[in-house]
Amino acid sequence: MYGRTDGREGGHRMHPPAVCTRAVARGRARTTRVTAWFVRTRSEAERRFPVITELTTRLLSANLLDAATRVAAQAFLTSVPLLFAFAAFAPQALRDQLLSSIRAIFGLTGAADQQLQQALGTGSAAGPDSRELRQTSGLIGVLMALVASTSFSRAVARMCEGAWRLPKSGTRVAAWRWLLWLVAWLGILLFQGSLKTGFGVGLWLGVPLSFLVGVLIWWWSQHLLLVARVPWLPLLPGAVLAGGALAALSLTAQLYIPGALDRALNDYGSLGLVLTLLSWLIAICAALTFAFTIGAVLAEGPPLNRWLPPVPRPPATAKATDKATAKPASTEASQQPGSPA
């Protein structure tokens, strides 16, 4: 028999198969109870806080990081031709203003600052290099670079449309908006240096001022690039989140970017500069993507949807939304006691 062994052979007791079977059964029962508790808890959380479920589903989607990477790549490809065009045709005062703004944003010093001066044709690099660049580029080349740079505007517009789950807008309606947004951001960039320092007062004024200006800029940007398909008030949560995220990233940029750029230039040359800036752009665009998505979910979910106006949607999108909303309700009804199988 299986039950016992003689003490002279070691004195240990072997478990019979019946004991093992009972242990396995108890383990399965415990797993079933834990699974049932998890399902009940999740269902209760979905019932009480539906916005959390939607938010988790949207944030765990891989499309958000893909969209952020595409926007960062477009931003980098846009900044290079615009930088050369600005260095070729902008007056010296504007080039100096842009240089001081970029210095204030990233805290550039040393080799990275010299590279920026050469690109903008400021400081010791001003003079003949700028005239040669102007002759090489030409006015037509600058206009072509500006038109091609609207790809960045289109990428940001698609990011906003993805956050609000809206279809792509028509080119006729949105083309001038892409160009206007790009020109407006060039103008805003010129005053970032003064804004960061609080117009000479200090960081205690510069930080909250940068946050407020960032909220206003991204509030207007969403409304412009979405072709006014979303009312102003529902766009405010995403603008607040975007302004706060970029204000925090701008503070950390002054601590991280200078040392990272100097090390990258010493180790890899210009390639290191490209990789460092592209990595930072990906972080910024990821923050914007998550901010707009979270803002859209919060604006359309309780309790904010009680005070904010509804977002008008095309018929196809509205039908899909109604179907997704009706499906859980029908499932719950089928699970009620006494319902027909």
Phi, psi and omega in degrees: 000165184277335202302307192230163171235153182292145180298330180291342179265013175134341175071008180269163184247127179270141180280127177289162180301329181296321179294318178298320180296319179294323179295319178295320179296317179297322178296319178294321179295319178297318178298321178296317180295318179295318178297317179296320178296319180296318180295317179297317180296318179295318179296319178294320178294320178295326180288317182279321183233074181295335182292330180292320179297313179296320180295317179296318180297318182290320183288331179279357179287137180288345181295332182295313180291324176297316179296319179296320179294319178295319179294320179296319178296318178294323178296319180292316180293333178283321186293328184293305179295325178293326179295317178292322178295319178295319179293333183279323191240345181285147175297161183299324181296319179291324178295320177295322179294318178295321179298316180293327178292315180294324175299317181292324181291313187255351182063042186288139175214168172066224186296322179296322178293322177294320177298319179293320178297320178294322180292321182271349181069039180247170178065227180289343181273357181285158176116237185301324181298321180293319178294320177296320180293323179295318179292324181288319185285305183078159183293322180295319178297323179293318178296320177296321178295323179292318179294317179295331181289347176294351174299329176293318177298318179296322179295319178293322178297318178294326177296317178293320178296322177294324179295323181263001179055051178251151177289165180294136180280158180289150182293323181299319183282326190259349188299312182292333178292322177300314181292319179297317180297320181293315179295321179297319179292327175297319177293321179294323181298329182296332185256010181293326179297313178293326181291319182296325180270007181065036182054042177090354182281319180141174182292333181298334174262328184293321183293306178295328178292320177296321178297313181295317179295321178297319178298314181296319182295313183283338172294312178292322182298316179298315181296322181289310186286338175274007177058040176057026178280346178243131178300166185294313188297317177297340179280347186293317179303316178295324179293321178296315179296319180294317178297319178293319180295317181288328176295320177292319179293327179293327177290318180288335180297322181292339178269328187261316189297314184303310180294321180295319179293317180297318178293320181293321178293321179291325184272319189235359180073216183296331178297322177296323176298317180297313183295321180294313180294322179294321177297319180292322177296323177297319178296318180294314182292326175295319177298319178294317181299313179293323180296314180294321180293314178297319179298320179294318180294317180294322182291329182263358180247167178289148004265357186293330182293349176286332184250342182264146178292150180290155180269118177291136183232153175298158182303318181298317180293322180294320178296319179296322179293318178297321179295318179294328179284325183283336183297312178298326180295317179293326178294318179295322181294324180289340182266358180292148178298137179086358178285147182293143181285000000 
